[in-house]
Amino acid sequence: MLMQRDKARIMLACFALGIGVCMRVIMGLGKIGVALALLCWGFGASGETASKTQAEKVLRYAFEIAETGFDPAQISDYYSRTATENMFDALYRYDYLARPAKVVPNVADGMPVIADDFRTFTVKVKPGIYFSDDPAFGGKKRELTAQDFVYTFKRIFDPKTKSQTYSDLEELKLLGLDALRRDAEKPGASFNYDTEVEGLRTLDRYTIQFKLHDPQPRFIYRLTEASIWGAMAREVVEKYGDKIMEHPVGTGPFKLDQWTRSSKITFVKNPNFREEYYEAEPPADDALSQEIYRQMKGKRIPIVDKVEISIIDEVQPRWLSFLGNEHDFLMYLPPQFANQVIPNNKLAPHLVKKGIRIERYAAPELTFSYFNMDNPTVGGNSTDKVALRRAIALAYNTEEEIRLPRRNQAIAAQGVIPPNTWGYDPKFKSELSDYNPARAKALLDMFGYVDKDGDGWRDMPDGKPLVLEYSTQPSAADRELNEVWKKSMTAVGIQIVFKTAKWPENLKTARAGKLMMWGLGNSAASPDGGSFMDFGYGRRNTKAIWQVSRTPNTTNSTASR
């Protein structure tokens, strides 16, 4: 994190509060909630700053990739989830200063009553919590009830919703919901929201009960994910129908004010937001957490009145907008500027003189490339296709990616569990990060991927050209990553071309199964690294498979002023 000295007391709270940025600074959770949520749960101005901005407190910053929309049930990307995290409420949240990570009530009235060997969870919802105003409510204040959570979870199972998080809930085996979905999948049928199921039901207006087929001690973590399972009102969804991505209505601290797709998003404080004050339990021996708690204790949240998010996908203008006081903080220090901003991993003197400061931290996230398993070139489980994917992985120069595009601000991933999550072992070494072009060539030769027509490029075993199509984005940062791919594949005789589109368009194409390869990232949304293992599980052939493990950002820097 980089910040201006004149607002050091403001941003100190951001480092460890835990929602979004803070969750990764101190505990190392996910990206969910990045800026807005840290405003909700304690972003506070010092006395002198508050006096200067008494009329309206506004936070300004930028996304590097465009959002896709604001319906929690349909989104999966980090940028959209950053927004929904702060407009919708989950039953629980984290105390991000606590060690170890601690789940605490959010809109739940106390911790769940757990029975039947972690198969039954009964939760009370606090009364007197209201949604932000919307025409769907007919001019009346709409209270949050247990039924709203039942409806929200059922939407994930509705085939019409096409939820990207359906598989996560499916694996929990909430009793009766799979049968309800199967009925809805029959020709001419629709999902019956009014059918009560044993695994998800209300006991009274403010009590919800979850029943699972198997013991699920980690189930409570699912109840903290407001960005994708935050409570929604049925009448809002039914009013806006296919336009629900544009009409988020929740009980969270902010509401959508203006939205110019892929350009700018503005949020304002929700006037119906409940009266809440910051509390935490920082460890006594953690000086930074204690300082944050001292500054934030008892502050009513949210502190700011408005959040303005610009979409700036190019690195240089995003960095210059921060230096030019157009934005108040920078979520990530662009690696392209790392050598100038943090030479020898220390903030450059000229930036120190400007009042900027930096906080660096290990991020619980991975970047990786995937193969579409339905693609005729790289997909399938035959021996030759497995060999091809393995050869591509061995041929890719991860260390060069770290050294050049990432400016040594990363480490090679040894597995799918990232730093700062339970299950991560910094001493573990696997073959996933091996760079061995000689072995790659040997594998390709052995399975018939050789140059059959004499044009200098390897062909498929059947003689057809072997051409990899790697989907990418148009930014300068992506072009640098593409150069590593180009150089690595050329070195072993594989031709690779790049298909360029904006990130949201690539996401749509990927969901349709039409991309061959693409580079993505994943961040932890809970302290448990087990969720990363889910990528390796599937009862059927999946659309994508992890094959090339690239690099987790382990020294992320965030800038703010």
C-alpha positions in Angstrom: 0.0 0.0 0.0 1.2 3.5 -0.8 -0.3 6.5 1.0 0.2 10.2 1.4 1.5 11.3 4.8 -1.3 13.9 5.3 -3.8 11.0 5.3 -1.6 8.4 7.0 -4.0 8.2 9.9 -6.9 7.7 7.5 -5.3 4.9 5.6 -3.7 3.2 8.5 -7.1 1.7 9.2 -7.2 0.3 5.7 -4.1 -1.8 6.3 -5.6 -4.2 8.7 -9.3 -3.7 9.1 -9.8 -6.7 6.9 -12.5 -6.1 4.4 -10.8 -6.4 1.1 -7.4 -4.8 1.3 -7.2 -5.2 5.0 -8.3 -8.8 4.9 -5.2 -9.5 2.9 -2.8 -7.2 4.7 -3.3 -8.7 8.1 -4.9 -12.1 7.7 -4.5 -12.8 4.0 -8.0 -13.6 2.9 -9.5 -12.7 -0.4 -9.9 -9.7 -2.6 -13.6 -9.5 -1.9 -14.8 -6.1 -0.8 -11.5 -4.3 -1.5 -12.2 -0.6 -1.1 -15.8 -0.1 -0.3 -16.0 -2.6 2.5 -13.0 -1.2 4.3 -15.0 2.0 4.2 -18.0 0.3 5.7 -16.1 -1.3 8.5 -14.0 1.5 9.7 -12.4 3.7 7.1 -12.2 6.9 9.0 -10.7 10.3 8.6 -8.6 12.0 11.2 -9.9 15.2 12.8 -8.1 17.6 10.6 -9.0 15.7 7.4 -12.7 15.5 8.4 -12.8 19.3 9.0 -11.5 19.9 5.5 -14.2 17.6 3.9 -17.1 18.3 6.2 -19.5 18.8 3.3 -19.0 15.4 1.7 -16.3 12.7 2.1 -15.5 11.0 -1.2 -13.2 8.1 -1.9 -11.8 7.9 -5.4 -9.9 5.0 -6.9 -9.7 2.8 -10.0 -10.4 -0.7 -11.2 -7.9 -2.1 -13.6 -10.6 -4.4 -15.2 -14.2 -3.6 -15.9 -17.1 -4.9 -13.9 -19.6 -7.3 -15.3 -22.7 -6.3 -13.3 -24.2 -6.3 -9.8 -26.4 -9.3 -9.3 -24.6 -11.4 -6.7 -26.1 -14.7 -8.0 -24.8 -14.2 -11.5 -21.3 -12.7 -11.0 -18.0 -14.4 -10.2 -15.4 -11.7 -11.1 -13.5 -9.9 -8.4 -14.4 -6.4 -9.6 -18.1 -6.9 -9.6 -17.9 -8.7 -6.2 -16.0 -5.7 -4.8 -19.1 -3.7 -5.5 -21.8 -6.2 -4.3 -19.8 -6.8 -1.1 -20.8 -3.4 0.0 -24.4 -3.3 -1.2 -25.5 -6.6 0.2 -25.2 -8.3 3.6 -24.2 -11.8 4.6 -25.2 -13.3 7.9 -21.6 -13.2 9.2 -18.4 -11.4 8.5 -14.8 -11.6 9.7 -13.0 -9.8 12.5 -10.0 -9.1 10.4 -7.8 -8.0 13.3 -8.3 -11.1 15.3 -5.7 -13.9 15.2 -6.5 -16.6 14.2 -9.2 -15.5 11.8 -12.6 -15.0 13.6 -16.1 -15.1 12.2 -18.4 -12.7 13.9 -22.1 -11.8 13.4 -23.0 -9.3 10.7 -26.8 -9.2 10.3 -27.1 -12.5 12.3 -28.2 -12.1 15.9 -25.4 -14.1 17.5 -23.5 -17.2 16.3 -25.3 -20.1 14.8 -26.7 -23.0 16.9 -24.9 -26.0 15.5 -26.3 -29.5 15.9 -26.2 -33.0 14.5 -22.4 -33.1 14.1 -22.2 -30.0 12.0 -25.2 -31.0 9.8 -27.7 -28.4 11.2 -27.1 -24.7 11.5 -29.8 -22.5 12.9 -29.3 -18.7 12.6 -31.3 -15.7 14.0 -31.5 -12.6 11.9 -31.4 -9.2 13.7 -34.8 -7.4 13.5 -34.9 -3.8 12.3 -32.5 -4.1 9.3 -33.9 -2.5 6.1 -33.1 -2.6 2.4 -32.2 0.6 0.6 -35.3 2.3 -0.8 -36.5 1.1 -4.2 -39.7 1.4 -6.3 -40.1 -2.4 -6.0 -41.2 -1.9 -2.4 -44.1 0.4 -3.3 -42.9 3.4 -1.2 -42.6 1.3 2.1 -39.6 0.5 4.1 -38.7 -3.2 3.5 -37.3 -5.1 6.5 -34.8 -7.9 6.1 -36.1 -11.3 7.2 -35.0 -14.9 7.3 -37.0 -15.6 4.2 -34.8 -13.3 2.1 -31.8 -15.5 2.8 -33.9 -18.6 1.8 -34.8 -16.9 -1.4 -31.2 -15.8 -2.1 -29.8 -19.3 -1.7 -32.6 -20.8 -3.8 -31.8 -18.4 -6.6 -28.4 -20.1 -6.9 -30.1 -23.4 -7.6 -32.5 -21.9 -10.1 -31.3 -23.0 -13.6 -32.6 -19.8 -15.1 -30.2 -17.8 -12.9 -27.1 -19.6 -14.4 -25.2 -18.9 -11.3 -21.5 -19.2 -11.4 -21.4 -20.3 -7.8 -24.0 -23.1 -8.1 -21.3 -25.8 -7.9 -20.1 -24.4 -4.5 -23.5 -24.7 -3.0 -24.3 -28.0 -4.7 -21.3 -29.6 -3.0 -22.7 -28.6 0.4 -25.7 -31.0 -0.2 -28.4 -28.8 1.4 -31.2 -31.3 1.8 -33.9 -31.1 -0.9 -32.4 -28.4 -3.1 -30.9 -30.7 -5.7 -34.3 -32.3 -6.2 -35.9 -28.9 -6.6 -33.4 -28.0 -9.3 -33.9 -31.3 -11.1 -37.6 -30.7 -11.2 -36.9 -27.2 -12.7 -34.7 -28.7 -15.4 -37.5 -30.8 -16.8 -39.0 -29.6 -20.2 -41.4 -26.8 -19.6 -40.8 -26.6 -15.9 -39.7 -23.7 -13.8 -38.1 -23.4 -10.3 -40.7 -23.4 -7.5 -39.5 -20.9 -4.9 -42.5 -21.5 -2.7 -41.7 -25.2 -2.2 -40.2 -25.7 1.3 -37.2 -28.0 1.5 -35.7 -29.5 4.6 -32.2 -28.2 4.0 -33.2 -24.5 3.7 -36.2 -23.1 5.5 -37.4 -20.5 7.9 -38.6 -21.4 11.4 -40.1 -18.0 12.0 -39.8 -14.5 10.6 -36.2 -14.0 11.8 -34.9 -17.6 12.0 -33.3 -19.6 9.2 -32.2 -23.2 9.4 -29.7 -25.0 7.1 -29.6 -28.8 7.1 -26.7 -30.6 5.3 -26.4 -34.2 4.2 -22.8 -34.5 5.5 -21.0 -32.8 8.4 -19.7 -29.4 7.3 -17.6 -27.7 10.0 -16.5 -25.1 7.5 -20.1 -24.2 6.4 -20.0 -21.0 8.4 -17.4 -19.6 6.0 -20.0 -19.7 3.3 -22.3 -17.5 5.4 -19.7 -14.7 5.3 -19.7 -14.2 1.5 -21.9 -11.1 1.0 -20.6 -10.5 -2.5 -22.3 -13.6 -4.0 -24.7 -14.7 -1.3 -25.8 -11.4 0.2 -29.5 -11.2 1.0 -31.8 -10.1 -1.9 -35.5 -9.2 -1.9 -37.7 -11.3 -4.1 -39.8 -8.4 -5.2 -36.8 -6.6 -6.5 -35.6 -9.5 -8.6 -39.1 -10.1 -10.0 -39.6 -6.4 -10.8 -36.3 -6.0 -12.8 -36.1 -9.5 -14.3 -33.3 -9.7 -16.9 -32.2 -6.2 -15.9 -31.4 -7.2 -12.3 -27.7 -6.9 -13.0 -28.3 -3.1 -13.3 -30.5 -2.8 -10.2 -28.7 -3.9 -7.0 -30.8 -3.4 -3.9 -29.5 -4.6 -0.6 -29.1 -3.8 3.1 -25.4 -2.9 2.9 -23.8 0.4 3.7 -23.7 1.7 0.1 -26.1 1.8 -2.8 -25.5 2.3 -6.5 -25.9 5.9 -7.6 -24.6 6.1 -11.1 -23.1 3.5 -13.5 -21.5 4.0 -16.9 -20.6 0.5 -17.9 -16.8 -0.2 -18.1 -16.1 3.5 -17.3 -17.3 4.7 -13.9 -19.3 3.5 -10.9 -20.5 5.8 -8.2 -21.9 4.6 -4.8 -23.5 6.7 -2.1 -24.1 6.0 1.5 -27.3 4.0 2.1 -29.5 6.2 4.3 -31.3 3.1 5.6 -28.1 1.5 6.8 -28.3 0.4 10.5 -26.5 2.1 13.3 -23.2 0.2 13.7 -19.8 1.0 15.2 -16.4 -0.4 14.7 -15.2 -3.2 17.1 -12.4 -5.7 16.8 -10.2 -8.0 18.9 -6.6 -7.4 17.8 -3.8 -9.4 19.3 -2.0 -7.7 22.1 1.4 -8.3 20.5 0.5 -6.9 17.1 1.4 -3.2 17.2 -0.1 -2.3 13.8 -3.4 -3.9 14.6 -3.5 -2.3 18.0 -2.9 1.1 16.4 -5.6 0.6 13.9 -8.0 -0.5 16.6 -7.1 2.5 18.7 -8.0 4.9 15.9 -11.1 3.1 14.7 -12.7 1.8 17.9 -16.2 3.2 18.3 -16.4 5.0 14.9 -19.8 4.8 13.2 -19.7 3.2 9.8 -19.5 3.9 7.0 -17.4 7.0 7.3 -17.4 8.3 3.8 -20.4 9.5 1.9 -19.5 8.5 -1.6 -17.2 6.2 -3.5 -16.2 6.9 -7.1 -14.6 4.1 -9.1 -13.1 4.7 -12.5 -12.2 1.9 -14.9 -8.6 2.4 -16.1 -7.2 -0.7 -17.7 -3.9 0.7 -18.8 -1.2 0.8 -16.2 0.4 4.2 -16.9 -2.7 6.4 -16.7 -3.9 4.5 -13.6 -0.5 5.3 -11.9 -0.4 8.9 -13.2 -4.0 9.5 -11.9 -2.8 8.5 -8.5 0.3 10.7 -8.6 -1.9 13.6 -9.9 -4.2 13.4 -6.9 -7.1 12.3 -9.1 -7.5 9.1 -7.0 -7.0 8.6 -3.2 -5.3 5.3 -3.2 -4.0 2.6 -5.6 -5.1 -0.9 -5.0 -1.9 -2.4 -6.5 1.4 -0.8 -7.3 1.8 -1.7 -11.0 4.8 -4.0 -11.4 6.0 -1.9 -14.3 6.8 0.9 -11.9 8.2 -1.3 -9.1 11.9 -0.6 -9.9 11.2 3.2 -9.7 8.8 3.3 -6.8 10.4 0.7 -4.5 14.0 0.3 -5.5 15.5 -2.4 -3.3 11.9 -2.9 -1.9 12.0 0.5 -0.2 9.9 3.5 -1.1 11.8 5.9 -3.3 13.0 9.1 -1.5 11.2 11.5 -3.8 7.9 9.7 -3.1 8.6 9.8 0.7 9.1 13.6 0.3 5.7 13.8 -1.3 4.1 12.3 1.8 3.5 8.8 0.2 4.1 5.7 2.3 4.0 2.0 1.4 2.8 -1.2 3.0 3.8 -4.5 1.4 2.1 -7.8 2.1 1.8 -11.4 0.9 -1.4 -11.9 -1.1 -3.4 -15.1 -0.7 -3.9 -15.4 -4.5 -2.7 -17.3 -7.5 -2.4 -16.5 -11.2 -2.7 -19.4 -13.6 -3.4 -20.4 -17.1 -6.1 -22.9 -18.0 -7.0 -25.2 -20.9 -10.5 -25.7 -22.2 -10.9 -29.4 -21.9 -13.5 -29.5 -24.7 -11.1 -27.8 -27.1 -10.0 -30.3 -29.9 -6.4 -29.0 -29.8 -5.5 -29.0 -26.1 -8.5 -30.7 -24.4 -9.3 -34.3 -23.7 -7.7 -36.9 -21.5 -6.0 -39.1 -24.0 -2.3 -39.7 -23.3 -1.2 -37.5 -26.2 -3.3 -34.6 -25.0 -2.0 -35.0 -21.4 1.5 -35.0 -22.7 0.9 -31.8 -24.8 -0.4 -29.9 -21.8 2.4 -31.1 -19.6 4.9 -30.1 -22.3 3.4 -26.6 -22.5 3.7 -26.3 -18.7 7.4 -27.4 -18.7 8.2 -25.0 -21.6 6.7 -22.0 -19.9 9.4 -19.9 -18.2 7.8 -18.8 -14.9 10.9 -17.3 -13.5 11.1 -15.0 -16.5 7.6 -13.9 -15.9 8.5 -13.1 -12.3 11.7 -11.3 -13.3 10.3 -9.2 -16.3 6.6 -8.5 -16.3 6.3 -8.8 -12.5 9.6 -7.1 -11.7 10.4 -9.7 -9.0 7.2 -8.9 -7.1 6.0 -12.5 -7.0 7.1 -16.1 -6.3 6.6 -19.3 -8.3 3.5 -21.2 -7.2 4.2 -24.8 -6.0 0.6 -25.8 -5.8 -3.0 -24.4 -5.7 -3.0 -23.2 -2.1 -1.8 -19.6 -1.8 0.2 -17.9 1.0 -1.6 -16.7 4.2 -4.3 -19.4 4.0 -4.5 -22.5 6.1 -2.8 -25.4 4.4 0.0 -23.3 2.7 3.5 -24.6 3.3 6.3 -22.2 2.3 8.8 -25.0 2.2 6.8 -27.2 -0.1 8.3 -27.8 -3.6 6.5 -29.5 -6.5 7.0 -30.0 -10.2 4.3 -27.5 -11.0 6.9 -24.7 -11.2 9.5 -26.6 -13.1 10.9 -25.0 -16.3 12.5 -27.6 -18.4 12.3 -27.0 -22.2 14.4 -30.1 -22.9 11.8 -32.4 -21.2 9.1 -30.5 -23.0 10.7 -31.2 -26.4 11.2 -34.8 -25.5 7.5 -35.2 -24.5 6.4 -33.6 -27.7 8.6 -35.7 -29.9 7.6 -38.9 -28.1 3.9 -38.3 -28.7 4.2 -37.2 -32.3 4.0 -33.4 -32.0 6.8 -32.9 -34.6 7.3 -30.6 -37.6 5.8 -32.7 -40.4 5.5 -30.1 -43.2 8.9 -28.4 -42.7 7.6 -24.9 -41.9 9.6 -24.8 -38.6 6.5 -25.4 -36.3 5.4 -28.5 -34.6 2.2 -30.2 -35.9 -0.4 -32.4 -34.4 0.1 -36.2 -34.5 -2.4 -36.3 -37.3 -0.5 -33.8 -39.4 -2.7 -30.8 -38.8 -1.0 -27.6 -37.6 -0.5 -27.2 -33.9 -1.5 -23.6 -33.0 -2.2 -22.5 -29.5 -4.8 -19.6 -29.1 -4.2 -17.7 -25.9 -6.9 -15.2 -25.0 -5.7 -11.9 -23.6 -6.5 -8.3 -22.9 -5.3 -5.2 -24.7 -3.3 -3.6 -21.9 0.4 -3.1 -21.9 0.7 -5.4 -18.8 -0.9 -8.2 -20.8 1.3 -7.6 -23.7 4.3 -8.1 -21.5 2.9 -11.4 -20.3 2.2 -12.5 -23.8 5.8 -11.9 -24.7 6.9 -14.5 -22.1 4.4 -17.0 -23.6 5.6 -16.3 -27.1 9.2 -16.7 -26.3 8.6 -19.8 -24.2 6.5 -21.6 -26.8 8.7 -20.6 -29.8 11.7 -22.1 -27.9 10.1 -25.6 -28.2 8.7 -25.1 -31.7 5.0 -24.5 -30.7 3.2 -21.7 -32.6 1.0 -19.5 -30.4 -1.3 -16.6 -31.4 -3.1 -14.2 -29.1 -6.8 -13.3 -29.3 -7.4 -9.9 -27.7 -10.6 -8.7 -26.1 -11.7 -6.8 -23.1 -11.8 -8.9 -19.9 -15.7 -9.0 -19.6 -15.9 -10.2 -23.2 -13.3 -12.9 -22.6 -15.2 -14.0 -19.6 -18.4 -14.4 -21.6 -16.6 -16.4 -24.3 -14.9 -18.6 -21.7 -18.3 -19.4 -20.1 -19.5 -20.4 -23.5 -16.6 -22.8 -23.8 -15.1 -21.0 -26.8 -11.7 -20.1 -25.5 -8.7 -22.5 -25.8 -6.5 -20.9 -23.2 -6.7 -17.9 -20.9 -4.8 -16.5 -17.9 -6.8 -15.9 -14.7 -6.3 -15.4 -11.0 -8.0 -16.4 -7.9 -8.1 -14.9 -4.4 -9.1 -16.5 -1.1 -12.4 -15.5 0.3 -11.9 -17.3 3.6 -8.9 -18.3 5.7 -9.2 -21.9 4.6 -7.1 -22.8 1.6 -9.3 -25.8 0.8 -11.5 -23.8 -1.5 -8.6 -23.7 -4.0 -8.6 -27.5 -4.1 -12.1 -27.3 -5.5 -10.6 -26.5 -8.9 -9.3 -30.0 -9.1 -12.6 -31.7 -8.6 -15.4 -32.5 -11.0 -17.7 -35.4 -11.5 -17.7 -34.8 -15.2 -15.1 -33.5 -17.6 -14.9 -29.8 -16.8 -14.6 -27.0 -19.3 -11.2 -25.9 -17.9 -8.4 -27.5 -16.0 -5.4 -26.0 -14.2 -2.3 -27.1 -16.0 0.2 -24.2 -15.9 0.6 -22.8 -12.5 2.2 -19.4 -12.8 2.8 -16.9 -10.0 1.0 -15.7 -7.0 1.5 -12.0 -6.2 3.4 -12.2 -2.9 4.6 -8.7 -2.5 1.6 -6.7 -3.5 1.7 -3.0 -2.8 -1.4 -0.8 -2.6 -1.2 3.0 -3.0 -3.3 5.6 -1.3 -3.2 9.2 -0.5 
